[in-house]
Amino acid sequence: MTMNIPFDNSYARLAPEFYSKLAPEPASAPQLVAYNEALGALLGIEEADTATRAEVFAGNEAPEGAEPLAQLYSGHQFGNYNPQLGDGRALLLGEVIDRDGVRRDIQLKGSGRTPYSRRGDGRAWLGPVLREYVVSEAMHALGIPTTRALAAVTTGDDVWREGPMPGAVLTRVAQSHLRVGTFQIFAVRGQTEALKTLTDYAIARHYPEASGPMGLLRAVRDNQVKLIAAWMGVGFIHGVMNTDNSSISGETIDYGPCAFMDAYQGNRVFSSIDQMGRYAYGNQPSIAVWNLAQLATALIQQADDPEALLEEATEIVHGMPDLLHEAWLDTFRRKIGLSTAEQGDETLLTDLLKVMAAGQADFTNTFRALTAGKARDQFVEPEAFDRWEEGWRARLHREQSPDDVMAQANPIYIARNHQIEKMITDAVAGDFNLFHRLNRVLAQPFTEQPGAEDLKKAPLPDEIVPATFCGT
């Protein structure tokens, strides 16, 4: 039995300078761990048996119409420019136009070496595959733009990291995999015609209302503003906001050492390689501005006179901090039940975060508990919260339906890092029960679910995961 996927591959129709076409490396004994039935239906993928799904999503069997390719890009990694990166362990199988009329990529991640593997094996091990599956689907359920997980497959082959690990392949779906770094590589190389082609392609695919490179820059900025504010609102820390991990579609992409905060700390870092805290929780808005500036620098290179675009590009980039600030205020107002704006709201919010940091309060549970009037229980020393609460209650008297606003803005369940780590440990031992349970519960993050009380709890001291790893 074969699998029918209605491919329509626009990126593969671009010139070969944008990619390398090649087939995935076969897996010896693929086994299907999970398949996202609802997403598959949205993509128009016909039903197939489990064995066929395992073969296709391991890269062993190419469906008709697939044109596997690795995309070329470069990027700034922790502020340092790497002149060539590219898909080192991923292949774009092809694109489909889904039942909502949206063009989407279907990509295998962990399917073997490519010309851009940079001495790597091109493979993925099971832990990062399951982490990305769970966290990306959890983000989708939270209403945050994100790549999504279509399938997870074990390969039957070990990969070597600090030792032998079970190999796996993730199939992920995105509106595209175009990154800031995709533009950077052609700008730095002086390939202006390729840069123009890429700009026109990105506008047609994502922002057809935009006009020219500065229209694209403005549209990317506005979507990034919404995305970063949404991350901040759920305590999400991406971990590696390099320009090659910054999608122009405004989706969250490349889940590596990411995590949701437990106790609130504005400078919280999870990534084991972020020694200087460049991508700490509180730095994410400023890094988004920095990344946009790199996109602007690349886009203006296609003009006959780049100086002619410099003033407009500068205005667009310099406008981003104020837009981020307003989006942050809007997001956090809703988290404390405010649907209108008053001058003292920012002080009210920042005071709460200061009290939370001092009181070691859990980010998710504190905001959710505001609705039930039980937030005081989240604080080690609650007296400071009591003083804050008095001013907050006075402010709420001028609002309508604040409880409804908070209930829609504050999830009950997030993908907690200690649960993710336990899930990975269990899965390596052959037990996927927690993986499937997390997917079920996190699909409804705003709804109280009987029997899921343990998934709401912050980690005990001996359960805290201090750092996460990218898995490459």
N, C-alpha and C positions, 0 to 999 in steps of 0.2 A: 504493500500500500504506500502510495506517495502522499505528500502533503501539498495542498493547493494554497498558495499565498499569492494574492493578486498584485504582483510587483509592478511598479512604474518608476523606473530608476533615473531620476533627473540628474543626480550628481555624477553618475557614471557616464552621462552624456557630455560632461565637461571634458576639457582637454586632459591628456594624461599627466600633465605637470601637477595636477591637484591630488594625485593619488597613485597607488600601485595596486594593480589587480593581481590577485593570487587566491588560491584555494586554502581553506583551513587545513591544519594538520589533523589527521584522523585520531580519534580516541579508541583505545583498545576494547573497552567494555562499557559503553555509556549506559547510565541508568537515570531515569527521570526522577528528580526529587520533587519538583513542583511545576505546575503549568497554570498560568493565570487565565482561567476560562473566560472571564468577563472581558479582559483586555483582548484576548484572541478573537472574541466575537466582534468587538469594536473594530478590529483591524481587518475583518472579513476573512479570517483564516478558517478554512473548513475543518470539520472534525477529523481527527486521526487517532489511531490507536497509540497506546503508551510507548511501544517499541519504536514506532515511526517518529514520534516526537523526540524521543531520546536520540535517535540517529541524526535528525535534522538539527536539533539545538546543541548537539555536541560538535557539529560541523562535518559529520561523516557523510551526510547525504544532502546534496544541494537541490532544493526545490526548483522546479522549472521557473525560469525568469530571474533567478538570483544572479547577481553579478558581484561576487565578493571583492571588496577592495579595502585597503588601508589608507586612511586620509593623512595628508601631509600637513604639518603645522609646526610652529616654533613656540616660544613663550618665555616669559619671565618666571623663574622659579625662585621663590623667596627673594625677589628683587633683582636677581641676576639673570641676564638674558642668555638663553640656550638657543643657538642658531638653528638647530633642527631637532625636533621631537617627532611627532607623528604617532599614529596608532601602533604602539609597540607590542600589544597583545590583544588587539581587537580588530575585527573585520566587519565592515558594513555589508550585510547580506544584500540589502536593497531597501526600497521604499514602497510604502503603500499609501493610498489615499483612503482614510478610514471612513466609517459610516457617518461621521459628522462632517465629512468633507475636508479634514485636516490631513496634510501630508506628513507622514511619520517615517523615521528611520527604524529599521530592525537590525540590530548589531549584536554580534557574538563577542563576548569579552572573555579572554582566556583560551582562545582557539589556536594558539601557536605563534611561532616567530613570523615577523614581517621584516621588510627592509629597514624598519625604524625601531627595531627591538633593542638596539644599543647593548649588545652582548647579553641581553636577557633571554629567558627561555620562551617568552611569549605566552606563558601559561598562568593560570590562577589557581590558588588552592581554595578549598571548600569554605574556610572561614570568611574571607572577604566577599565571596559570592553570596553567602547567606546573609551577611550583614547588609550588603547593598540591596538585596531582594527585600528584606524586611523594612529597612529604613526608608528606601525610596517609595515603597507602597504605603508606609505610614505617613510620609510627607504628602502623598497624593490624597489620602483620606483626610488630612488636616486642611486641604484646600490650597496647598502650596505648590506652585509650578515645579515640576520635577521630571526627570527621566523616570521610566517605569520598568518594572520587571515582568517579563513575559514568561520566562522559564529558567529553571536551574537544573543542571545535569551534572552528575559525577562522571568522571571519565574512565575510571578503572586504572588510572596511571598515577603514580606518585610524582609530585614536584618537590624540588629541594629548596627550602628556605633556611631556617636554622637547623633543619633536619628534614626527613621525608614527611610530606603532607599529602593528604588525598586531593587529587586534582579535580577541578570542576570548571564549568563554563556557565556564565550568566548570559541570557539573552535579554538585552534591554532595548527600550523603545524611547525615542526622543523626537521632538518636532524637527530637530536636526542636530548634528554634532559639530556645527560651525562654532568656532571659538574665537576669542580675541586673537589668539596665536595663529589662527588660520590666515588672518589678514597680515599679521606681523611678518610672517616669513617672506611673503611676496614684496612687501614694502621694503624690508631690509635688503633683499636681493635686487631691488630696483626693477622688478618685473611689473611695470605699471599696467600693461595690458591685462595681465592675469589679475591684478588687483581690481581693475575696472570690471572685469568679468565676474569676479567673486562678489563685488559690491552689488552689481545688477542682479546676480543670482539671489543674494541674501534679501534684497528688497522685494523681489518678485515672490520669494518663498514665504517671507515672514512679515514684511511691512509694505504691502503694495501701495499704501497711501503715502509712503515716504517719497521724497524727491531728492535724488542725488546722495552723495556720501554724507553730507551734513544732516540730511533727513534721516538717513540710517542711524547716524550717531545719536541723534536726539531720541529716536524710537528705542534704541537699545538702552539708553540712559533711563528713560521712563519706566521700562520694564524691569531693569535692574533695581531701581528705587523700590518698586513694589515687592520684589523678591527679597531684598535685604531686610526690609521692614517686617516681612512675614517671618523670616528666620529669627529675627530678634524677638518677635512676639511669642515664639514657642521655646526660646532658649536654645536654639540650634547653633552649633559651632561646626562650620564646614571643615576646617582644619588645614586645607591646602588651597587657598584662593589664588593660585598662580594664574597667569593670564591664559595658559593652556587649559585651565579648568573653569574658565569663565565663558559661559555660553551666550551667544548673541540673541538667542530666542527668549532669554529671561527665565530659563529653567535651571533648577539645581542639577548639577552634573558632576560626575566623578566622585562618588562617595568612597573616600579612603578612610583616613583617621578622623572621621566625624563622630559627633556625639551630641546628645541633649544634656544640658546641665541638670544636675540634681540641686544641691544647695547653690544659691545665687552668689556668683562672684563675677564682677564685671570684667576681670582680667583672666578669666578661666581659659586655659589651654588644654587640649587633649592630645594633639598630635605629638608623638614621641620625637619627631624631627624638628619641631618648631621651638628651638631652644631659646629664642629671643622674644617669643610671644607676638610675632608679627601678625599672626592670624587668630589672636585671642578674640573671644566673644565681642568685647567692646570695641575692637579695632575693625570689625567687618565693614561698617559703613565707610570709613576712610579708605580702606583697601579697595572697595568697589569704585571709589572716585579715582584712585591711582590706576586701577585697571582700565577704566574708561579713558583716562588720559593716554594710555598706551594705544588704545584703539583709535583715538583721535589722531595721534601721531602717525599711525599707519595709514589711515584713510586719506589724509591730506596729501600723501605722496603721489596720488594718482592725478592730481591737478598739474596742468602745465606750469603753473606758478603756485607752489604750495603756500606761499605767503598770502595768497588771495583768500585761502580758506582758514587761515590761522585765527583771525579775529572771531569768526563765527564758532570755530571749534573750541576756542578758549571760553567763549560765553556759555556754550553748552556744558562744558566740563565744570566751569566755576559755578554754574547754577545747581549742580548736583547736591552739594552739601545741604543747602536750604531745603531742597525737595526731600532729601532723606530725613532731615530733622522733622519736617511736617508729617511725613509718612509714619515716622516713629511715634510722634505724638498721637496721631489718629489711632494707630494700632494699640498703644498702651492706654489711651483713654477708654477704649472699648473694654480692655481687660479689667478696668475698675468700674465699669458700668456707666461710663459717660458717653452719650451720643451727641452732646453739644460741646462747644469750645468756650472756655473762659480763661482769662489771663493767668490765673494762679494754678492752672492744671499741671504745667510742667514741674513746678515746685512740688506739688502734691505727689507726682509720680517719682521724681528723683528722690524725694524724702523716703518714700516707701522702699525703693531699691536700696538706699543706704541702711535702713532699718533691717531689711532682709539680709543684707551682707553681714551686718553686725550680729544678727540673731541666728545666723546659719540656717535660714529658712529655705525650704525646698521651693524652687521656682514654680514648677507646675502645680504642686499641691497648694501652695499659698494662694495663688490667684484663683484656683478653682474653689478653695474654701471661703473666699470672700462672699460668694453667693449664699452659702449656708450659714454665714456668721460664725465660722469656726476657725478662721485664719489664725487667731491667737495661739492655737495649739501648735502651730508650726515653728514657733520661736523658742529658742533656749531661754531667753530672758524677755518676756512679752511686754514689759512695761513701756518700752519705747513704741511698740506697735499700738498699745492702748492710746497713747497720745496722738499718734498719727490717725488712728481710726476715728477719733472724735471730729477732726477736721474733715475727714472723708465723708462721714455720715452727714455732716452739715451740707457738703457739696451735693450729695445724692438727692437731697430734698428738692433740688431744682431740676431733676431728671425724671423722665417717664420710663417705666419698665426697665430699671437698671439690672434686675436679676436676669431678664431675658438677654440683654446685651452681653452680660458676663458669661452666661451659659453658652452662647454661641462663639465667644472669643477665647474661652479657656478650656482646653481639653482635659479630660479625666486621665487618659492614658497616653503615654508617649513611649517610644522605643528606648527604654532605660538601658544604659550601658551595661550594668551588671547582669541584666537578663539576656542581653545580646551575647555577652561572653559565655554565660552558662549554656545558651542555645548552641554556640559553636562547639564548646567542649562536649556536649551531649551528641551533637551530630558527628563529630570525628569518631566517637565511640559507636556510631551507628544508630543513634536514637534521634529521630527528627520530630518527636512529639511537641517539644517546646517551640520549634520553628513554626509548625503549623498552627499551634495555639496562638502565638504572637500575631501571626498574620490574620487570624480570625478576629481577635480582640481589637487590634489596632486599626482594623477596617472601619470601626465605629468609635472613634476616639472621644466623642462628645456624649456618648450614651452609657449610662451605668449598666454594667453587665454582671449578673449573678455569677459567683464563682471566680471572678477575676480580681478580687480584692488584693491579692498578692502583687499583681502587676501595677497597682497604683503606688506601692510603697517605695519610698526612697531607700537606697542601700544602707544596710547596717555598716558600721565602721570597717568590719573585715570583708565587706562585699564591694567596697568602693574600688572602681577601676581608675587608676590615676592617669593612665596614658593609653592611647590607641595607636595602631600601626597601619600603614597603608597596604601592606600585604603583597607588594610587588617583589 
